[in-house]
Amino acid sequence: MTIVETRPRVVGGVDTHLDVHVAAALDSLGGLLGTESFPTTPAGEVALFTWLSSFGRPEVVGVEGTGAYGAGLLRFLAAAGVEVREVIRPNRQARRRDGKSDVLDAVEAARAVLAGRTGVPKRRDGQVEAIRALLVARRSAAQARQKALVQMRHLTYTAPEHLRNALKGLTVAALVERAASLRPRVGEDVVSAATRSALVALARRARALERELAATDALLGPLVAETAPGLVALVGVGTVTGAMLLVAAGDNPERLHSEAAFAHLCGVAPLEASSGRSGRHRLDRGGDRQANSALWRIVIVRTTCDPRTRAYLERRVKEGQSKREAIRSLKRYVAREVYKQLPRD
């Protein structure tokens, strides 16, 4: 009779950092097999996998920070056929009892896998990851442009009289055009000259950022429409809001097992807060705040152009709800519609 020897099952845990990943290996019963540190390079990822394989067959690895320092390791292990689980949060009770170190965090990540305190990580190898990269650049450009416009407006409030009168009451577009066309004057006092130069610099910066936003939107629009055509076809969903919701779901939205799970991810699912004879729900202040903001924008747009949304809002207000409470309910309904239009393999 031939005896086939099977390799033992190994569960891994990795605490990720910028320069070094700290890994721990456990057996199937939770016994510690070893810990080791590896550089965050392609060679280091190979060495980490080889080290885990020296103890047996690595089937599951819990990784902290799959959306940050662990993104590269996630792609490598997935390509190697290893199941990767995202460690949601270190066990706070164990941290208070045992202290804090990278080795302890790696061991705790592996034990979280055995205990089932993990989730399916987002894949970062598809069109949604490309959308996320463009969205990061767009968000920073929009914030910088807004900051420049606010600074321009404040400078006009404190500018010398002749500059304040020339720029008073202008719209944003007109203010940028007028400020960018200012030229130095001979014999002007130092305050006027400095204020004029500052306004010109801020206006030119705002113009440059507007061109950057237009170029980013030219890439983002077709990509979002190709990835989720049904999503951008919904009333009130634009390129930016659609992109924010796609990024929240990730390249593998099938990891969200129901529309209730997606609503919880977006922070629009009421949470149970009952105790004793009191039965109630409370507002969810967690979840992805960018996705929550996108749902709010969609609802606000619909209140101006969608008759069904306006009728629902009016009915809820007549029933005694505040407008804010009605908008929260509408965000939950919009999340249900969005979930149905997310792309799936």
Secondary structure as UniProt FT lines:
FT   STRAND          9..15
FT   STRAND          20..27
FT   TURN            28..29
FT   STRAND          32..39
FT   HELIX           42..53
FT   TURN            54..55
FT   STRAND          57..63
FT   TURN            66..70
FT   HELIX           71..79
FT   TURN            80..81
FT   STRAND          83..87
FT   HELIX           92..98
FT   HELIX           102..115
FT   STRAND          118..119
FT   HELIX           127..158
FT   HELIX           161..167
FT   TURN            168..169
FT   HELIX           172..180
FT   TURN            186..187
FT   HELIX           190..227
FT   HELIX           229..232
FT   TURN            235..236
FT   HELIX           239..249
FT   HELIX           253..255
FT   HELIX           259..265
FT   TURN            266..267
FT   STRAND          271..272
FT   TURN            276..277
FT   STRAND          281..282
FT   HELIX           289..305
FT   HELIX           307..318
FT   TURN            319..320
FT   HELIX           323..340
//
